[in-house]
């Protein structure tokens, strides 16, 4: 009787201890960045300012108001003459806009780290075996030193939104709630270059599985965002298009995607770049679509997104390494599957260490050259490991993880 009573108490105590340690670690990391990073002249200032302008009644798509706030706060880094993201983002950032910039920066780092840990925890619970779930703390520690996470926290990037949107999509699909799943996935359109590629591949998979409700959810979610966008600024299309073109001109050839590599191969010739880049993108998306269609009957929702996430990244026209934060989803699957298959933690830890090292090398090169080309290695390793491990019949994996085979 004593042992039976003590076990739940011990389990609760250990869980509380892990939560406390992670909380202290997250706060320490956020405080270090708060003290040493120039967050005023980082990406985060633009996000915070858009939320702040909700309360001041200003329009982030009004160039004079937007740049006037940069001057008022003393920000010298001006990536665009207007907010370089869809206007609905400002309402999502509105709670942060209530706080002073420094406090909001600290809070957003905490939100990002908690979102990362919650994603890992939720995904590892797919395995009924305790062996895989024991990866939680090592995976969170690994993720804290993963290049894209490290950079995300420094610049205050928005990767947590895409990460949580994709996680909720997977969980809702598994609970056979396809309509809200599609609506959640539409939130990735808050960063259109990322969302378009993800939705294209996910849409193919949904069509292959005749999951019309998820497609309806994407349409409904997209129309909701579009309505908010139009109501806030009827001239949004012209303004956003001009801002996007400006950013593309500044960054083409510096990112680890098909178009940037095409730009370099073509010697910066734009006709060649668009031709080769478009062909490469269509090829990557086509191969991904073919794989998803052919394996539609055996792929779980999680496994499908293990392919969609990295292919969506490499196929788009504008993303940086911090946009690889959703790679946490396939990385967690790889680590857990390696433990499940080998009954050992060795290969899982080797994979995580190698991936961490490669991502940090890419991040170091980016810091010195301002080019993010080496992040392609992270994409290739993550995608390659997923495809290699998914050669095993999905029925065995689904049985061991408790994940449903078919989502309707």
GUDORO-918287 format. One record per residue (C-alpha): x, y, z; residue number from 1; chain; residue in three letters. Coordinates in steps of 0.5 Angstrom, whole numbers. Example, Ala and Ser with C-alpha at 12.3 -4.5 7.8 and 13.67 -1.06 7.14 Angstrom:
// residues 2
+-------+-------+-------+-----+-----+------+
:    xx :    yy :    zz : seq : mol : type :
+-------+-------+-------+-----+-----+------+
:    25 :    -9 :    16 :   1 :   A :  Ala :
:    27 :    -2 :    14 :   2 :   A :  Ser :
+-------+-------+-------+-----+-----+------+
//
This chain:
// residues 408
+-------+-------+-------+-----+-----+------+
:    xx :    yy :    zz : seq : mol : type :
+-------+-------+-------+-----+-----+------+
:     0 :     0 :     0 :   1 :   A :  Unk :
:     6 :     5 :     2 :   2 :   A :  Unk :
:     9 :     4 :    -5 :   3 :   A :  Unk :
:     3 :     5 :    -9 :   4 :   A :  Unk :
:     1 :    12 :    -5 :   5 :   A :  Unk :
:     8 :    14 :    -6 :   6 :   A :  Unk :
:     9 :    13 :   -13 :   7 :   A :  Unk :
:     4 :    18 :   -15 :   8 :   A :  Unk :
:     7 :    23 :   -10 :   9 :   A :  Unk :
:    14 :    22 :   -13 :  10 :   A :  Unk :
:    12 :    23 :   -20 :  11 :   A :  Unk :
:     9 :    29 :   -18 :  12 :   A :  Unk :
:    15 :    32 :   -14 :  13 :   A :  Unk :
:    19 :    30 :   -20 :  14 :   A :  Unk :
:    15 :    33 :   -25 :  15 :   A :  Unk :
:    15 :    39 :   -21 :  16 :   A :  Unk :
:    22 :    39 :   -20 :  17 :   A :  Unk :
:    23 :    39 :   -28 :  18 :   A :  Unk :
:    18 :    44 :   -29 :  19 :   A :  Unk :
:    22 :    49 :   -24 :  20 :   A :  Unk :
:    29 :    47 :   -27 :  21 :   A :  Unk :
:    26 :    49 :   -34 :  22 :   A :  Unk :
:    23 :    55 :   -31 :  23 :   A :  Unk :
:    29 :    58 :   -28 :  24 :   A :  Unk :
:    33 :    56 :   -34 :  25 :   A :  Unk :
:    28 :    59 :   -39 :  26 :   A :  Unk :
:    28 :    66 :   -35 :  27 :   A :  Unk :
:    36 :    66 :   -34 :  28 :   A :  Unk :
:    36 :    65 :   -42 :  29 :   A :  Unk :
:    31 :    71 :   -43 :  30 :   A :  Unk :
:    35 :    75 :   -38 :  31 :   A :  Unk :
:    41 :    74 :   -41 :  32 :   A :  Unk :
:    39 :    76 :   -48 :  33 :   A :  Unk :
:    35 :    82 :   -45 :  34 :   A :  Unk :
:    41 :    84 :   -42 :  35 :   A :  Unk :
:    46 :    83 :   -48 :  36 :   A :  Unk :
:    42 :    84 :   -54 :  37 :   A :  Unk :
:    40 :    90 :   -58 :  38 :   A :  Unk :
:    32 :    88 :   -58 :  39 :   A :  Unk :
:    31 :    96 :   -60 :  40 :   A :  Unk :
:    34 :    94 :   -67 :  41 :   A :  Unk :
:    32 :    87 :   -68 :  42 :   A :  Unk :
:    26 :    84 :   -71 :  43 :   A :  Unk :
:    22 :    84 :   -65 :  44 :   A :  Unk :
:    21 :    91 :   -65 :  45 :   A :  Unk :
:    17 :    91 :   -71 :  46 :   A :  Unk :
:    13 :    86 :   -68 :  47 :   A :  Unk :
:    12 :    89 :   -61 :  48 :   A :  Unk :
:    11 :    96 :   -65 :  49 :   A :  Unk :
:     5 :    93 :   -69 :  50 :   A :  Unk :
:     2 :    91 :   -63 :  51 :   A :  Unk :
:     3 :    98 :   -59 :  52 :   A :  Unk :
:     0 :   101 :   -65 :  53 :   A :  Unk :
:    -7 :    98 :   -64 :  54 :   A :  Unk :
:    -7 :   102 :   -57 :  55 :   A :  Unk :
:    -5 :   108 :   -60 :  56 :   A :  Unk :
:   -10 :   108 :   -66 :  57 :   A :  Unk :
:    -5 :   108 :   -71 :  58 :   A :  Unk :
:    -4 :   104 :   -78 :  59 :   A :  Unk :
:     3 :   100 :   -79 :  60 :   A :  Unk :
:     1 :   100 :   -86 :  61 :   A :  Unk :
:     2 :   108 :   -86 :  62 :   A :  Unk :
:     9 :   109 :   -88 :  63 :   A :  Unk :
:     9 :   116 :   -84 :  64 :   A :  Unk :
:     6 :   113 :   -78 :  65 :   A :  Unk :
:    11 :   107 :   -78 :  66 :   A :  Unk :
:    17 :   110 :   -79 :  67 :   A :  Unk :
:    15 :   116 :   -74 :  68 :   A :  Unk :
:    15 :   111 :   -69 :  69 :   A :  Unk :
:    22 :   108 :   -70 :  70 :   A :  Unk :
:    25 :   115 :   -70 :  71 :   A :  Unk :
:    21 :   116 :   -63 :  72 :   A :  Unk :
:    23 :   110 :   -60 :  73 :   A :  Unk :
:    30 :   111 :   -63 :  74 :   A :  Unk :
:    31 :   105 :   -67 :  75 :   A :  Unk :
:    36 :   105 :   -73 :  76 :   A :  Unk :
:    34 :    99 :   -76 :  77 :   A :  Unk :
:    29 :   100 :   -81 :  78 :   A :  Unk :
:    27 :    93 :   -85 :  79 :   A :  Unk :
:    21 :    96 :   -89 :  80 :   A :  Unk :
:    18 :   103 :   -89 :  81 :   A :  Unk :
:    11 :    99 :   -87 :  82 :   A :  Unk :
:    10 :    93 :   -83 :  83 :   A :  Unk :
:    13 :    87 :   -87 :  84 :   A :  Unk :
:     7 :    82 :   -85 :  85 :   A :  Unk :
:     0 :    81 :   -85 :  86 :   A :  Unk :
:    -4 :    86 :   -81 :  87 :   A :  Unk :
:    -8 :    81 :   -77 :  88 :   A :  Unk :
:    -1 :    80 :   -74 :  89 :   A :  Unk :
:    -2 :    87 :   -70 :  90 :   A :  Unk :
:    -8 :    84 :   -66 :  91 :   A :  Unk :
:    -4 :    78 :   -64 :  92 :   A :  Unk :
:     1 :    82 :   -62 :  93 :   A :  Unk :
:    -3 :    87 :   -58 :  94 :   A :  Unk :
:    -2 :    84 :   -51 :  95 :   A :  Unk :
:     5 :    85 :   -52 :  96 :   A :  Unk :
:     4 :    92 :   -54 :  97 :   A :  Unk :
:     1 :    94 :   -47 :  98 :   A :  Unk :
:     8 :    93 :   -44 :  99 :   A :  Unk :
:    14 :    97 :   -45 : 100 :   A :  Unk :
:    19 :    94 :   -50 : 101 :   A :  Unk :
:    24 :    91 :   -46 : 102 :   A :  Unk :
:    19 :    87 :   -41 : 103 :   A :  Unk :
:    15 :    85 :   -48 : 104 :   A :  Unk :
:    22 :    82 :   -51 : 105 :   A :  Unk :
:    23 :    78 :   -44 : 106 :   A :  Unk :
:    16 :    76 :   -44 : 107 :   A :  Unk :
:    16 :    73 :   -51 : 108 :   A :  Unk :
:    22 :    69 :   -50 : 109 :   A :  Unk :
:    19 :    66 :   -44 : 110 :   A :  Unk :
:    13 :    65 :   -49 : 111 :   A :  Unk :
:    17 :    62 :   -54 : 112 :   A :  Unk :
:    21 :    57 :   -50 : 113 :   A :  Unk :
:    15 :    55 :   -46 : 114 :   A :  Unk :
:    11 :    53 :   -53 : 115 :   A :  Unk :
:    18 :    49 :   -55 : 116 :   A :  Unk :
:    17 :    45 :   -49 : 117 :   A :  Unk :
:    10 :    44 :   -49 : 118 :   A :  Unk :
:    11 :    42 :   -56 : 119 :   A :  Unk :
:    16 :    37 :   -54 : 120 :   A :  Unk :
:    12 :    34 :   -48 : 121 :   A :  Unk :
:     5 :    34 :   -52 : 122 :   A :  Unk :
:     9 :    30 :   -58 : 123 :   A :  Unk :
:    13 :    25 :   -54 : 124 :   A :  Unk :
:     6 :    23 :   -50 : 125 :   A :  Unk :
:     4 :    19 :   -57 : 126 :   A :  Unk :
:     9 :    14 :   -54 : 127 :   A :  Unk :
:     6 :     9 :   -49 : 128 :   A :  Unk :
:    13 :     7 :   -47 : 129 :   A :  Unk :
:    16 :    11 :   -41 : 130 :   A :  Unk :
:    23 :    10 :   -45 : 131 :   A :  Unk :
:    21 :    15 :   -50 : 132 :   A :  Unk :
:    18 :    20 :   -46 : 133 :   A :  Unk :
:    24 :    20 :   -42 : 134 :   A :  Unk :
:    27 :    24 :   -48 : 135 :   A :  Unk :
:    23 :    30 :   -45 : 136 :   A :  Unk :
:    29 :    34 :   -41 : 137 :   A :  Unk :
:    34 :    32 :   -46 : 138 :   A :  Unk :
:    30 :    34 :   -52 : 139 :   A :  Unk :
:    29 :    41 :   -49 : 140 :   A :  Unk :
:    36 :    42 :   -47 : 141 :   A :  Unk :
:    38 :    40 :   -54 : 142 :   A :  Unk :
:    33 :    45 :   -57 : 143 :   A :  Unk :
:    35 :    51 :   -53 : 144 :   A :  Unk :
:    42 :    50 :   -56 : 145 :   A :  Unk :
:    39 :    49 :   -63 : 146 :   A :  Unk :
:    41 :    54 :   -68 : 147 :   A :  Unk :
:    34 :    56 :   -70 : 148 :   A :  Unk :
:    32 :    57 :   -63 : 149 :   A :  Unk :
:    38 :    60 :   -61 : 150 :   A :  Unk :
:    37 :    66 :   -66 : 151 :   A :  Unk :
:    30 :    66 :   -65 : 152 :   A :  Unk :
:    30 :    68 :   -58 : 153 :   A :  Unk :
:    36 :    73 :   -59 : 154 :   A :  Unk :
:    32 :    77 :   -65 : 155 :   A :  Unk :
:    25 :    75 :   -62 : 156 :   A :  Unk :
:    22 :    72 :   -68 : 157 :   A :  Unk :
:    15 :    69 :   -69 : 158 :   A :  Unk :
:    17 :    62 :   -70 : 159 :   A :  Unk :
:    13 :    60 :   -64 : 160 :   A :  Unk :
:     6 :    62 :   -68 : 161 :   A :  Unk :
:     8 :    57 :   -73 : 162 :   A :  Unk :
:    10 :    52 :   -68 : 163 :   A :  Unk :
:     4 :    52 :   -64 : 164 :   A :  Unk :
:    -1 :    52 :   -70 : 165 :   A :  Unk :
:     2 :    46 :   -73 : 166 :   A :  Unk :
:     2 :    42 :   -67 : 167 :   A :  Unk :
:    -5 :    44 :   -66 : 168 :   A :  Unk :
:    -6 :    42 :   -73 : 169 :   A :  Unk :
:    -3 :    35 :   -72 : 170 :   A :  Unk :
:    -7 :    34 :   -65 : 171 :   A :  Unk :
:   -14 :    36 :   -68 : 172 :   A :  Unk :
:   -13 :    32 :   -74 : 173 :   A :  Unk :
:   -11 :    26 :   -69 : 174 :   A :  Unk :
:   -18 :    27 :   -65 : 175 :   A :  Unk :
:   -22 :    27 :   -72 : 176 :   A :  Unk :
:   -23 :    35 :   -71 : 177 :   A :  Unk :
:   -21 :    37 :   -78 : 178 :   A :  Unk :
:   -25 :    43 :   -79 : 179 :   A :  Unk :
:   -21 :    47 :   -73 : 180 :   A :  Unk :
:   -15 :    43 :   -75 : 181 :   A :  Unk :
:   -15 :    47 :   -82 : 182 :   A :  Unk :
:   -17 :    53 :   -79 : 183 :   A :  Unk :
:   -11 :    53 :   -74 : 184 :   A :  Unk :
:    -6 :    51 :   -80 : 185 :   A :  Unk :
:    -9 :    57 :   -84 : 186 :   A :  Unk :
:    -5 :    62 :   -78 : 187 :   A :  Unk :
:     2 :    60 :   -81 : 188 :   A :  Unk :
:    -1 :    65 :   -87 : 189 :   A :  Unk :
:     1 :    70 :   -82 : 190 :   A :  Unk :
:     8 :    69 :   -85 : 191 :   A :  Unk :
:     6 :    68 :   -92 : 192 :   A :  Unk :
:    12 :    66 :   -95 : 193 :   A :  Unk :
:    12 :    60 :   -90 : 194 :   A :  Unk :
:     5 :    59 :   -90 : 195 :   A :  Unk :
:     4 :    58 :   -98 : 196 :   A :  Unk :
:     9 :    53 :   -98 : 197 :   A :  Unk :
:     6 :    49 :   -92 : 198 :   A :  Unk :
:    -1 :    50 :   -94 : 199 :   A :  Unk :
:     0 :    47 :  -101 : 200 :   A :  Unk :
:     3 :    41 :   -99 : 201 :   A :  Unk :
:    -2 :    40 :   -93 : 202 :   A :  Unk :
:    -7 :    41 :   -98 : 203 :   A :  Unk :
:    -5 :    36 :  -103 : 204 :   A :  Unk :
:    -5 :    31 :   -97 : 205 :   A :  Unk :
:   -12 :    33 :   -95 : 206 :   A :  Unk :
:   -14 :    32 :  -102 : 207 :   A :  Unk :
:   -11 :    25 :  -103 : 208 :   A :  Unk :
:   -14 :    23 :   -96 : 209 :   A :  Unk :
:   -21 :    26 :   -98 : 210 :   A :  Unk :
:   -21 :    31 :   -92 : 211 :   A :  Unk :
:   -25 :    36 :   -95 : 212 :   A :  Unk :
:   -27 :    39 :   -88 : 213 :   A :  Unk :
:   -19 :    41 :   -87 : 214 :   A :  Unk :
:   -19 :    44 :   -93 : 215 :   A :  Unk :
:   -25 :    48 :   -91 : 216 :   A :  Unk :
:   -22 :    50 :   -85 : 217 :   A :  Unk :
:   -16 :    53 :   -89 : 218 :   A :  Unk :
:   -21 :    57 :   -93 : 219 :   A :  Unk :
:   -25 :    59 :   -87 : 220 :   A :  Unk :
:   -19 :    61 :   -83 : 221 :   A :  Unk :
:   -16 :    64 :   -89 : 222 :   A :  Unk :
:   -22 :    68 :   -91 : 223 :   A :  Unk :
:   -22 :    71 :   -83 : 224 :   A :  Unk :
:   -15 :    73 :   -84 : 225 :   A :  Unk :
:   -16 :    77 :   -90 : 226 :   A :  Unk :
:   -23 :    80 :   -88 : 227 :   A :  Unk :
:   -19 :    83 :   -82 : 228 :   A :  Unk :
:   -13 :    85 :   -87 : 229 :   A :  Unk :
:   -18 :    89 :   -91 : 230 :   A :  Unk :
:   -22 :    92 :   -86 : 231 :   A :  Unk :
:   -16 :    95 :   -83 : 232 :   A :  Unk :
:   -13 :    97 :   -89 : 233 :   A :  Unk :
:   -17 :    97 :   -96 : 234 :   A :  Unk :
:   -10 :    98 :  -100 : 235 :   A :  Unk :
:    -7 :    93 :   -96 : 236 :   A :  Unk :
:    -5 :    89 :  -103 : 237 :   A :  Unk :
:    -1 :    94 :  -106 : 238 :   A :  Unk :
:     2 :    96 :  -100 : 239 :   A :  Unk :
:     4 :    89 :   -97 : 240 :   A :  Unk :
:     7 :    87 :  -104 : 241 :   A :  Unk :
:    11 :    93 :  -105 : 242 :   A :  Unk :
:    14 :    92 :   -98 : 243 :   A :  Unk :
:    15 :    84 :  -100 : 244 :   A :  Unk :
:    19 :    86 :  -106 : 245 :   A :  Unk :
:    23 :    91 :  -103 : 246 :   A :  Unk :
:    25 :    85 :   -98 : 247 :   A :  Unk :
:    26 :    80 :  -103 : 248 :   A :  Unk :
:    31 :    85 :  -107 : 249 :   A :  Unk :
:    35 :    86 :  -100 : 250 :   A :  Unk :
:    36 :    78 :   -98 : 251 :   A :  Unk :
:    36 :    74 :  -105 : 252 :   A :  Unk :
:    42 :    70 :  -105 : 253 :   A :  Unk :
:    43 :    70 :   -98 : 254 :   A :  Unk :
:    38 :    64 :   -95 : 255 :   A :  Unk :
:    38 :    57 :   -95 : 256 :   A :  Unk :
:    32 :    56 :  -100 : 257 :   A :  Unk :
:    31 :    54 :  -108 : 258 :   A :  Unk :
:    31 :    61 :  -110 : 259 :   A :  Unk :
:    37 :    64 :  -107 : 260 :   A :  Unk :
:    41 :    58 :  -109 : 261 :   A :  Unk :
:    38 :    59 :  -116 : 262 :   A :  Unk :
:    40 :    67 :  -116 : 263 :   A :  Unk :
:    48 :    65 :  -114 : 264 :   A :  Unk :
:    48 :    59 :  -120 : 265 :   A :  Unk :
:    45 :    64 :  -125 : 266 :   A :  Unk :
:    50 :    69 :  -123 : 267 :   A :  Unk :
:    45 :    74 :  -120 : 268 :   A :  Unk :
:    41 :    74 :  -127 : 269 :   A :  Unk :
:    34 :    75 :  -125 : 270 :   A :  Unk :
:    31 :    72 :  -131 : 271 :   A :  Unk :
:    35 :    66 :  -130 : 272 :   A :  Unk :
:    34 :    66 :  -123 : 273 :   A :  Unk :
:    26 :    66 :  -123 : 274 :   A :  Unk :
:    26 :    61 :  -129 : 275 :   A :  Unk :
:    31 :    56 :  -125 : 276 :   A :  Unk :
:    28 :    58 :  -118 : 277 :   A :  Unk :
:    21 :    56 :  -120 : 278 :   A :  Unk :
:    23 :    50 :  -123 : 279 :   A :  Unk :
:    27 :    48 :  -117 : 280 :   A :  Unk :
:    21 :    50 :  -113 : 281 :   A :  Unk :
:    16 :    46 :  -117 : 282 :   A :  Unk :
:    20 :    40 :  -117 : 283 :   A :  Unk :
:    21 :    40 :  -109 : 284 :   A :  Unk :
:    14 :    41 :  -108 : 285 :   A :  Unk :
:    12 :    36 :  -113 : 286 :   A :  Unk :
:    16 :    30 :  -110 : 287 :   A :  Unk :
:    14 :    32 :  -104 : 288 :   A :  Unk :
:     6 :    32 :  -106 : 289 :   A :  Unk :
:     8 :    25 :  -110 : 290 :   A :  Unk :
:    11 :    22 :  -103 : 291 :   A :  Unk :
:     5 :    24 :   -99 : 292 :   A :  Unk :
:     0 :    22 :  -104 : 293 :   A :  Unk :
:     3 :    15 :  -105 : 294 :   A :  Unk :
:     3 :    14 :   -98 : 295 :   A :  Unk :
:    -3 :    17 :   -96 : 296 :   A :  Unk :
:    -6 :    11 :   -93 : 297 :   A :  Unk :
:     0 :     9 :   -88 : 298 :   A :  Unk :
:     2 :    16 :   -86 : 299 :   A :  Unk :
:     0 :    19 :   -79 : 300 :   A :  Unk :
:    -1 :    27 :   -79 : 301 :   A :  Unk :
:     5 :    27 :   -75 : 302 :   A :  Unk :
:     9 :    23 :   -80 : 303 :   A :  Unk :
:     6 :    27 :   -86 : 304 :   A :  Unk :
:     8 :    34 :   -83 : 305 :   A :  Unk :
:    15 :    31 :   -82 : 306 :   A :  Unk :
:    16 :    32 :   -89 : 307 :   A :  Unk :
:    12 :    38 :   -90 : 308 :   A :  Unk :
:    15 :    42 :   -85 : 309 :   A :  Unk :
:    22 :    42 :   -88 : 310 :   A :  Unk :
:    20 :    41 :   -96 : 311 :   A :  Unk :
:    16 :    48 :   -94 : 312 :   A :  Unk :
:    22 :    51 :   -92 : 313 :   A :  Unk :
:    27 :    50 :   -98 : 314 :   A :  Unk :
:    21 :    51 :  -103 : 315 :   A :  Unk :
:    19 :    58 :  -101 : 316 :   A :  Unk :
:    22 :    65 :  -103 : 317 :   A :  Unk :
:    24 :    68 :   -97 : 318 :   A :  Unk :
:    25 :    65 :   -90 : 319 :   A :  Unk :
:    31 :    65 :   -85 : 320 :   A :  Unk :
:    34 :    60 :   -80 : 321 :   A :  Unk :
:    30 :    62 :   -75 : 322 :   A :  Unk :
:    24 :    60 :   -79 : 323 :   A :  Unk :
:    26 :    53 :   -78 : 324 :   A :  Unk :
:    23 :    53 :   -71 : 325 :   A :  Unk :
:    18 :    48 :   -73 : 326 :   A :  Unk :
:    23 :    43 :   -74 : 327 :   A :  Unk :
:    22 :    41 :   -67 : 328 :   A :  Unk :
:    16 :    37 :   -69 : 329 :   A :  Unk :
:    20 :    32 :   -74 : 330 :   A :  Unk :
:    26 :    32 :   -69 : 331 :   A :  Unk :
:    22 :    30 :   -63 : 332 :   A :  Unk :
:    19 :    24 :   -68 : 333 :   A :  Unk :
:    26 :    22 :   -70 : 334 :   A :  Unk :
:    29 :    22 :   -63 : 335 :   A :  Unk :
:    23 :    18 :   -60 : 336 :   A :  Unk :
:    23 :    13 :   -66 : 337 :   A :  Unk :
:    31 :    12 :   -66 : 338 :   A :  Unk :
:    30 :    10 :   -58 : 339 :   A :  Unk :
:    23 :     6 :   -60 : 340 :   A :  Unk :
:    27 :     2 :   -66 : 341 :   A :  Unk :
:    34 :     1 :   -62 : 342 :   A :  Unk :
:    32 :     0 :   -55 : 343 :   A :  Unk :
:    37 :     5 :   -53 : 344 :   A :  Unk :
:    39 :    13 :   -53 : 345 :   A :  Unk :
:    45 :    13 :   -56 : 346 :   A :  Unk :
:    43 :    14 :   -63 : 347 :   A :  Unk :
:    38 :    19 :   -61 : 348 :   A :  Unk :
:    43 :    23 :   -57 : 349 :   A :  Unk :
:    48 :    22 :   -63 : 350 :   A :  Unk :
:    43 :    25 :   -68 : 351 :   A :  Unk :
:    42 :    31 :   -63 : 352 :   A :  Unk :
:    49 :    33 :   -62 : 353 :   A :  Unk :
:    51 :    32 :   -69 : 354 :   A :  Unk :
:    45 :    36 :   -71 : 355 :   A :  Unk :
:    46 :    42 :   -66 : 356 :   A :  Unk :
:    53 :    42 :   -68 : 357 :   A :  Unk :
:    51 :    43 :   -76 : 358 :   A :  Unk :
:    46 :    48 :   -74 : 359 :   A :  Unk :
:    51 :    52 :   -70 : 360 :   A :  Unk :
:    56 :    52 :   -75 : 361 :   A :  Unk :
:    51 :    55 :   -80 : 362 :   A :  Unk :
:    49 :    60 :   -75 : 363 :   A :  Unk :
:    56 :    62 :   -74 : 364 :   A :  Unk :
:    58 :    63 :   -81 : 365 :   A :  Unk :
:    51 :    67 :   -82 : 366 :   A :  Unk :
:    54 :    71 :   -76 : 367 :   A :  Unk :
:    60 :    73 :   -80 : 368 :   A :  Unk :
:    58 :    73 :   -87 : 369 :   A :  Unk :
:    50 :    75 :   -86 : 370 :   A :  Unk :
:    49 :    69 :   -91 : 371 :   A :  Unk :
:    44 :    63 :   -89 : 372 :   A :  Unk :
:    46 :    58 :   -94 : 373 :   A :  Unk :
:    49 :    53 :   -90 : 374 :   A :  Unk :
:    42 :    52 :   -86 : 375 :   A :  Unk :
:    40 :    48 :   -92 : 376 :   A :  Unk :
:    44 :    42 :   -88 : 377 :   A :  Unk :
:    39 :    42 :   -82 : 378 :   A :  Unk :
:    34 :    41 :   -87 : 379 :   A :  Unk :
:    37 :    36 :   -91 : 380 :   A :  Unk :
:    39 :    32 :   -85 : 381 :   A :  Unk :
:    32 :    33 :   -82 : 382 :   A :  Unk :
:    28 :    31 :   -88 : 383 :   A :  Unk :
:    33 :    25 :   -90 : 384 :   A :  Unk :
:    33 :    22 :   -83 : 385 :   A :  Unk :
:    25 :    22 :   -83 : 386 :   A :  Unk :
:    24 :    19 :   -90 : 387 :   A :  Unk :
:    29 :    14 :   -88 : 388 :   A :  Unk :
:    26 :    12 :   -81 : 389 :   A :  Unk :
:    19 :    12 :   -85 : 390 :   A :  Unk :
:    21 :     6 :   -89 : 391 :   A :  Unk :
:    18 :     2 :   -83 : 392 :   A :  Unk :
:    11 :     0 :   -84 : 393 :   A :  Unk :
:     7 :     6 :   -81 : 394 :   A :  Unk :
:     2 :     1 :   -78 : 395 :   A :  Unk :
:     8 :    -2 :   -73 : 396 :   A :  Unk :
:     9 :     6 :   -71 : 397 :   A :  Unk :
:     2 :     8 :   -70 : 398 :   A :  Unk :
:     1 :     2 :   -66 : 399 :   A :  Unk :
:     7 :     3 :   -62 : 400 :   A :  Unk :
:     5 :    11 :   -61 : 401 :   A :  Unk :
:    -2 :    10 :   -61 : 402 :   A :  Unk :
:    -3 :    15 :   -67 : 403 :   A :  Unk :
:    -9 :    13 :   -71 : 404 :   A :  Unk :
:    -7 :    11 :   -78 : 405 :   A :  Unk :
:   -12 :    15 :   -82 : 406 :   A :  Unk :
:   -15 :    22 :   -80 : 407 :   A :  Unk :
:   -22 :    23 :   -83 : 408 :   A :  Unk :
+-------+-------+-------+-----+-----+------+
//
